[in-house]
Amino acid sequence: MTALELQIQKDMALLRDDEGMMKRLSKYVKRLIAQKNDDAAYTEEEFVAKVKQAEEEIKRGDCVSFSNMEDMDKWLDTL
């Protein structure tokens, strides 16, 4: 076990009996995981590749477009 893991385990032991603190910790951990999995975590090369892929899909017509907000809202309501 690394020093960091030991420190985390020690810190968790201090919070274990406080349900409110454990809930806050759980929410924070979930946000960290979401942040890690966020699209913003892409490298610049991955981001550029995704943009190029999206542009190709648009050229092929593999997309949905709307002429006004009402049509878009109707389509979103079907999802």
N, C-alpha and C positions, 0 to 999 in steps of 0.2 A: 504494500500500500504506500502510495506517495505521501509526502508531507502535506500536499494540498488536500488529498482525500482524507487524511487524518484530521486536518483542521475543519473540513466540512462536516465530518462525522461529529466532532466535538461541538461545533456550532449548532448542529441539528439537535443534539442532546439537550442543549439549553432551551430550545423552543418546543420540544416534544410535548410538554405538559400544557402548553398554551394554545388552545384550539384556534383562537383568533389569529395568532401569529402564524400558525401552520397554514390556515386558509390563505393569508396574505402571501406567504412563501409559495404556496401552490400556484396562485394566480401569477406571481412573478415568474416562476419557472415556465409556466405555459406561454407567457409572453416571450420569454427568451427562446423557447423552442420555435414559436411562430416566426420570430425574427430570424432565426437561423435558417428556416425553410422559406423565407420570403424571397420573392423574385429579385429584390435589391441585392441579394447575396451573390448574384451572378457576376462572373468576371466580365470585363468589357468585351472580350471575344465572344462569350456566350450570349451576351446581350445583343451584340451586332448580328450574330447568327439568327437569333430569334426575330429580330426586326426584318431581316432579309427573308426569312421564311414567311412571315406575316405578309410582306409585300408580294411575294409570289402567290400566296393564297388569294389575295385580293385580285391580282391580275387574272387568276383562273376563275374568279367569281365564287370562290369558296368562302363567302362571307354574307352577312346580312346587313343591308343598308336601309335607311329610312329617309323619307322626304320631309317628315315633320315629327315633332315630339309626341303627338298623340299616337301615331302609328307605332313608334318605339315603345311607348307605355303599354299599348295593347299587346305587343309582342312579349314584353317583359312579364306582363301579367299571366301569360300562358306557361311560363317556366315553372 
